[in-house]
């Protein structure tokens, strides 16, 4: 598996947790003058290996898996 394949594989993965389906949500950026500008809050996704497969998992799921020795 070449590095170009790995980079394209990771780039094509969606920004959703593999286990809990956590994804980006809409929020407002509020200034000092109380102006609200829409923005996105993205989950803290990290690549982890499960067997030979690499998946994106949020930090909460990753920590839970580490605690339960999965």
Secondary structure as GFF3:
##gff-version 3
##sequence-region A 1 70
A	DSSP	alpha_helix	3	12	.	.	.	ID=ss1
A	DSSP	beta_strand	25	30	.	.	.	ID=ss2
A	DSSP	beta_strand	36	41	.	.	.	ID=ss3
A	DSSP	beta_strand	45	50	.	.	.	ID=ss4
A	DSSP	beta_strand	53	58	.	.	.	ID=ss5
A	DSSP	alpha_helix	59	67	.	.	.	ID=ss6
###
